[in-house]
């Protein structure tokens, strides 16, 4: 494994554990943001966050106020 591959693997692992953002992970790996995002996808590491879920729930609650969904417990 090359040093570049090792940095990418480390960045992916740290991102998966919530220790890095995608931007910081890309910086650590020495790759552009979209390359890092693709590496996460290839490793089946989710980039969907609780914040994403909260925004979607808020939108659904606006669209369907008669059937509110409680917010996530993050």
Backbone as a printed PyTorch tensor [residue, N CA C, xyz], in Angstrom:
tensor([[[  0.8520,  -1.1690,   0.0000],
         [  0.0000,   0.0000,   0.0000],
         [  0.9020,   1.2380,   0.0000]],

        [[  0.5800,   2.1670,  -0.8870],
         [  1.3830,   3.3880,  -0.9790],
         [  1.0120,   4.3510,   0.1500]],

        [[  1.8740,   5.3160,   0.4440],
         [  1.5220,   6.3140,   1.4620],
         [  0.2390,   7.0820,   1.1160]],

        [[  0.0120,   7.3400,  -0.1640],
         [ -1.2040,   8.0430,  -0.5920],
         [ -2.4460,   7.2040,  -0.3140]],

        [[ -2.3640,   5.9030,  -0.6230],
         [ -3.4890,   4.9970,  -0.3650],
         [ -3.7470,   4.8800,   1.1340]],

        [[ -2.6910,   4.8310,   1.9010],
         [ -2.8150,   4.7290,   3.3550],
         [ -3.4830,   5.9740,   3.9370]],

        [[ -3.0920,   7.1580,   3.4350],
         [ -3.7280,   8.3990,   3.9090],
         [ -5.2080,   8.4140,   3.5680]],

        [[ -5.5670,   7.9370,   2.3740],
         [ -6.9680,   7.8970,   1.9720],
         [ -7.7500,   6.9340,   2.8580]],

        [[ -7.1860,   5.7680,   3.1290],
         [ -7.8620,   4.8000,   3.9940],
         [ -8.0380,   5.3490,   5.4110]],

        [[ -7.0100,   6.0070,   5.9220],
         [ -7.0880,   6.6000,   7.2570],
         [ -8.1730,   7.6790,   7.2980]],

        [[ -8.1980,   8.5320,   6.2910],
         [ -9.1950,   9.5990,   6.2450],
         [-10.6070,   9.0180,   6.1770]],

        [[-10.8020,   7.9840,   5.3830],
         [-12.1210,   7.3440,   5.2870],
         [-12.5280,   6.7410,   6.6320]],

        [[-11.6000,   6.0770,   7.2810],
         [-11.8990,   5.4600,   8.5730],
         [-12.2380,   6.5170,   9.6220]],

        [[-11.4960,   7.5990,   9.6350],
         [-11.7690,   8.6660,  10.5990],
         [-13.1040,   9.3500,  10.3040]],

        [[-13.4170,   9.5220,   9.0340],
         [-14.7170,  10.1020,   8.6720],
         [-15.8470,   9.1790,   9.1350]],

        [[-15.6890,   7.8810,   8.8930],
         [-16.7230,   6.9090,   9.2680],
         [-16.9770,   6.9210,  10.7730]],

        [[-15.9780,   7.2640,  11.5530],
         [-16.1110,   7.3070,  13.0160],
         [-16.5380,   8.6900,  13.5190]],

        [[-16.7880,   9.6090,  12.5750],
         [-17.2480,  10.9350,  12.9520],
         [-16.1590,  11.8570,  13.4690]],

        [[-14.9110,  11.5210,  13.1810],
         [-13.7850,  12.3180,  13.6740],
         [-13.3740,  13.4220,  12.7090]],

        [[-13.8020,  13.3220,  11.4500],
         [-13.4490,  14.3070,  10.4290],
         [-14.6710,  14.6830,   9.6110]],

        [[-14.6760,  15.8990,   9.0990],
         [-15.6700,  16.2750,   8.0990],
         [-15.1880,  15.7770,   6.7390]],

        [[-16.0520,  15.8560,   5.7440],
         [-15.6260,  15.4520,   4.3940],
         [-14.5240,  16.3720,   3.8810]],

        [[-14.6440,  17.6490,   4.1670],
         [-13.6160,  18.6010,   3.7070],
         [-12.2720,  18.2780,   4.3510]],

        [[-12.2750,  18.0840,   5.6570],
         [-11.0260,  17.7730,   6.3590],
         [-10.4870,  16.4030,   5.9310]],

        [[-11.3780,  15.4490,   5.6870],
         [-10.9440,  14.1370,   5.2040],
         [-10.2370,  14.2300,   3.8630]],

        [[-10.7840,  15.0320,   2.9660],
         [-10.1500,  15.2220,   1.6550],
         [ -8.7770,  15.8640,   1.8120]],

        [[ -8.6920,  16.8430,   2.7190],
         [ -7.3980,  17.4930,   2.9650],
         [ -6.3800,  16.5060,   3.5080]],

        [[ -6.7980,  15.7030,   4.4870],
         [ -5.8920,  14.7160,   5.0720],
         [ -5.4370,  13.7010,   4.0240]],

        [[ -6.3690,  13.2720,   3.1870],
         [ -6.0440,  12.2780,   2.1580],
         [ -5.2370,  12.8740,   1.0110]],

        [[ -5.2400,  14.1990,   0.9050],
         [ -4.5030,  14.8400,  -0.1850],
         [ -5.2080,  14.7100,  -1.5240]],

        [[ -6.5380,  14.6600,  -1.4840],
         [ -7.3260,  14.5430,  -2.7170],
         [ -8.3830,  15.6480,  -2.7360]],

        [[ -8.9820,  15.8600,  -3.9000],
         [-10.0540,  16.8360,  -3.9900],
         [-11.3060,  16.2670,  -3.3270]],

        [[-12.1990,  17.1630,  -2.9350],
         [-13.4150,  16.7930,  -2.2120],
         [-14.1870,  15.6770,  -2.9000]],

        [[-14.4130,  15.8010,  -4.2070],
         [-15.2350,  14.8240,  -4.9170],
         [-14.5550,  13.4610,  -5.0120]],

        [[-13.2550,  13.4350,  -5.0550],
         [-12.5280,  12.1600,  -5.0280],
         [-12.7070,  11.4840,  -3.6800]],

        [[-12.6530,  12.2780,  -2.6050],
         [-12.8610,  11.7180,  -1.2690],
         [-14.2810,  11.1960,  -1.1220]],

        [[-15.2400,  11.9670,  -1.6150],
         [-16.6280,  11.5280,  -1.5390],
         [-16.8190,  10.2170,  -2.3080]],

        [[-16.1810,  10.0700,  -3.4520],
         [-16.2560,   8.8310,  -4.2280],
         [-15.6060,   7.6770,  -3.4560]],

        [[-14.4980,   7.9550,  -2.7850],
         [-13.8320,   6.9130,  -1.9860],
         [-14.7500,   6.4390,  -0.8630]],

        [[-15.4700,   7.3540,  -0.2450],
         [-16.4290,   6.9710,   0.8000],
         [-17.5180,   6.0860,   0.2120]],

        [[-18.0040,   6.4690,  -0.9440],
         [-19.0550,   5.6850,  -1.6080],
         [-18.5530,   4.2760,  -1.9330]],

        [[-17.3490,   4.1720,  -2.4630],
         [-16.7760,   2.8650,  -2.8180],
         [-16.6410,   1.9640,  -1.5900]],

        [[-16.4430,   2.5740,  -0.4360],
         [-16.2970,   1.8100,   0.8080],
         [-17.6180,   1.6570,   1.5520]],

        [[-18.6730,   2.1130,   0.9130],
         [-20.0370,   2.0630,   1.4720],
         [-20.1280,   2.7610,   2.8230]],

        [[-19.4380,   3.8930,   2.9210],
         [-19.4990,   4.7260,   4.1180],
         [-20.5230,   5.8220,   3.8530]],

        [[-21.5530,   5.8490,   4.6480],
         [-22.6410,   6.7980,   4.4430],
         [-22.1790,   8.2260,   4.6510]],

        [[-22.6600,   9.1120,   3.7980],
         [-22.4000,  10.5380,   3.9720],
         [-23.6860,  11.2560,   4.3500]],

        [[-24.7370,  10.4940,   4.6230],
         [-26.0210,  11.0490,   5.0460],
         [-25.9700,  11.2730,   6.5500]],

        [[-26.2350,  12.4880,   6.9910],
         [-26.0730,  12.8290,   8.3930],
         [-27.4160,  13.0220,   9.1000]],

        [[-27.3670,  13.1100,  10.4100],
         [-28.5680,  13.4210,  11.1770],
         [-29.0990,  14.7980,  10.8010]],

        [[-28.2060,  15.7040,  10.4720],
         [-28.6280,  17.0280,  10.0130],
         [-29.4470,  16.9420,   8.7330]],

        [[-29.0170,  16.0600,   7.8170],
         [-29.7800,  15.8410,   6.5830],
         [-31.1740,  15.3240,   6.9130]],

        [[-31.2370,  14.3590,   7.8190],
         [-32.5180,  13.7850,   8.2160],
         [-33.4070,  14.8460,   8.8690]],

        [[-32.8340,  15.6490,   9.7460],
         [-33.6080,  16.7010,  10.4060],
         [-34.2030,  17.6800,   9.3970]],

        [[-33.4250,  18.0550,   8.3840],
         [-33.9300,  18.9650,   7.3510],
         [-35.0610,  18.3230,   6.5610]],

        [[-34.9440,  17.0390,   6.2540],
         [-36.0020,  16.3590,   5.5110],
         [-37.2700,  16.2260,   6.3520]],

        [[-37.1140,  15.9210,   7.6330],
         [-38.2640,  15.8200,   8.5290],
         [-38.9560,  17.1770,   8.6330]],

        [[-38.1830,  18.2530,   8.7580],
         [-38.7580,  19.5930,   8.8370],
         [-39.5480,  19.9190,   7.5720]],

        [[-39.0200,  19.5600,   6.4320],
         [-39.7160,  19.8000,   5.1690],
         [-41.0150,  19.0050,   5.1090]],

        [[-40.9670,  17.7340,   5.4980],
         [-42.1850,  16.9180,   5.5060],
         [-43.2250,  17.4850,   6.4610]],

        [[-42.7620,  17.9800,   7.6030],
         [-43.6940,  18.5660,   8.5670],
         [-44.3330,  19.8420,   8.0280]],

        [[-43.6100,  20.5870,   7.2210],
         [-44.1870,  21.7670,   6.5850],
         [-45.2170,  21.3700,   5.5320]],

        [[-44.9080,  20.3150,   4.7870],
         [-45.8080,  19.8670,   3.7220],
         [-47.0510,  19.1730,   4.2630]],

        [[-46.9090,  18.4760,   5.3830],
         [-48.0060,  17.6960,   5.9560],
         [-48.1780,  18.0330,   7.4430]],

        [[-48.6270,  19.2500,   7.7430],
         [-48.7120,  19.6700,   9.1490],
         [-49.6930,  18.8640,   9.9870]],

        [[-50.6620,  18.1970,   9.3530],
         [-51.6290,  17.4040,  10.1000],
         [-51.0710,  16.0700,  10.5830]],

        [[-49.9120,  15.6890,  10.0690],
         [-49.2730,  14.4130,  10.4410],
         [-47.8010,  14.6530,  10.7680]],

        [[-47.5170,  15.3750,  11.8260],
         [-46.1090,  15.7230,  12.1250],
         [-45.2690,  14.5160,  12.5190]],

        [[-44.0130,  14.5840,  12.1390],
         [-43.0250,  13.5780,  12.5050],
         [-42.1650,  14.1960,  13.5950]],

        [[-41.9500,  13.5090,  14.7100],
         [-41.1090,  14.1000,  15.7590],
         [-39.6610,  14.2380,  15.2790]],

        [[-38.9460,  15.2400,  15.7890],
         [-37.5350,  15.4170,  15.3940],
         [-36.6930,  14.2540,  15.9050]],

        [[-35.5390,  14.0840,  15.2810],
         [-34.6100,  13.0180,  15.6950],
         [-34.0230,  13.3780,  17.0390]],

        [[-33.5410,  12.3530,  17.7140],
         [-32.8900,  12.5550,  19.0130],
         [-31.3990,  12.3780,  18.8270]],

        [[-30.7360,  13.3990,  18.3120],
         [-29.3200,  13.3250,  18.0320],
         [-28.5330,  13.8170,  19.1350]]])
